C-alpha cells in the first residue's frame, strides 16, 4: 500500500509539474506576443478556431449569424497577425464561404445566403487587414506596442515640459495646447535649476511644423536641449543648439527659441532669443507691459550665428510672459495685434493674481487657432 501511494504521489506530482510548465510556457508566449517579441501562433490558433465555429452557426441559422460574420476574425487578424499567418486565416475564411455557399444554396432563393456583396465585403476587409499587417511589418512595431509607444512619447514630452519648483516668493505656470486638440506639439519647454538652485534656466522652443508632423523632431530636440541646459554657460547654449540643429540636416529643420536665465535671489535676468517672439514684462510700478527681446537668428539656418542677450530685472509684483507665435500670430492678424490682445486679457489678472491664468489666457486669446500654442508665466510675488 505504501509503495502504491508513493507511486501515486509521484505520478500526481509529475502531472502537476507538467501542467505548471505548460502554463508557464503559455504565459511567456502570451507575454512575448503582446510585447511584439514572440510568435503569433496563439492568436492564429484562436482566430483559426473561430472560423469553423462561425461557419457552423451560419449553417444552423443564417439569419442571426449571417455569412458576413466572417469579417470579425478577418478584422481581428489584420490587427493581430503577421502577413504570412494572415494569409492562412484568409484561406480558412474563403473555404468557409465556399462551404456556406454550397450548403445554403443560391442567393436568389432567399435571405441569409452568400451573396456577391458578402464576398466583396469580406475580401475588402481582408485587403485592408493585409495592408495594415504589411505596414506594421515595415515599421517593425506591432499594433500592440504602437499605442504604448505613442503614450510613452506623450508622457515624456509632458515630463520634460514640467517646470522645477521655485522658492517662496515666486510663482510659475506653463500651459501647452497642441494644434487640432492633438496630444503632440511642436512647442516644448525644458527647464532646470542651476548654480546650486539659485538660477532658473528656461528654454521655450517652437519647432517648424505643428502637431504630429513636428512631434518627432520636438521630442528629439527637447532631449538634446535638456542635456545642454545647465551643462554649458548661458551664452553658449543657443550656439550649441544651433549647431546641433544644423547637423540634423532636416528638410524643414529650423526652430525659434528663447532662453531665460533668472537669478531667483536678486530677480535679475538675461534673455537670449533665436528668432522668437518677444517676451512681455509687466511692471508693478507702472502697470504697463513692455516687450523684451534679445537679438539672434532662427536656429538651424546657418552656422556661426551670434545671440545677444537683453538684461532686465523682476521686482516684487512684476510678471514675465514667454509664449510662441501660435498664441499671437495668425493669417488674419499680425503679431502686434495678437500681443495687444494678449496683454489686454492679461490685465484682468493683475488685481487678483496670475494663479491659473496661463491656460485661461490661451483659451481667451487663441482657443480656435490651428497652431501649437504655449505660454509660460513667471511672477515675483509682491
Secondary structure, 3 states (H helix, E strand, C coil): CHHHHHHHHHHHHHHHHHHHHHHHHHHHHHHHHHHCCCCCHHHHHHHHHHHHHHHHHHHHCCCCCCHHHHHHHHHHHHHHCCHHHHHHHHHHHHHHHHHHHHHHCCHHHCCCCCCHHHHHHHHHHHHHHHHHHHHHHHHCCCHHHHHHHHHHHHHHHHHHCCCCCCCCCEEEEEEEECHHHCCCCCEEEEEEEECCCCEEEEEEEEECCCCHHHHHHHHHHHHHHHHHCCCCCHHHHHHHHHHHHHHHCCCCCCEEEEEEEEECCCCEEEEEEECCCCEEEECCCCCCEEEECCECCCECCCCCCCCECEEEECCCCCEEEEECHHHCCCCCCCHHHHHHHHHHHHHHHCCCCCCCHHHHHHHHHHCCCCCCEEEEEEEECC
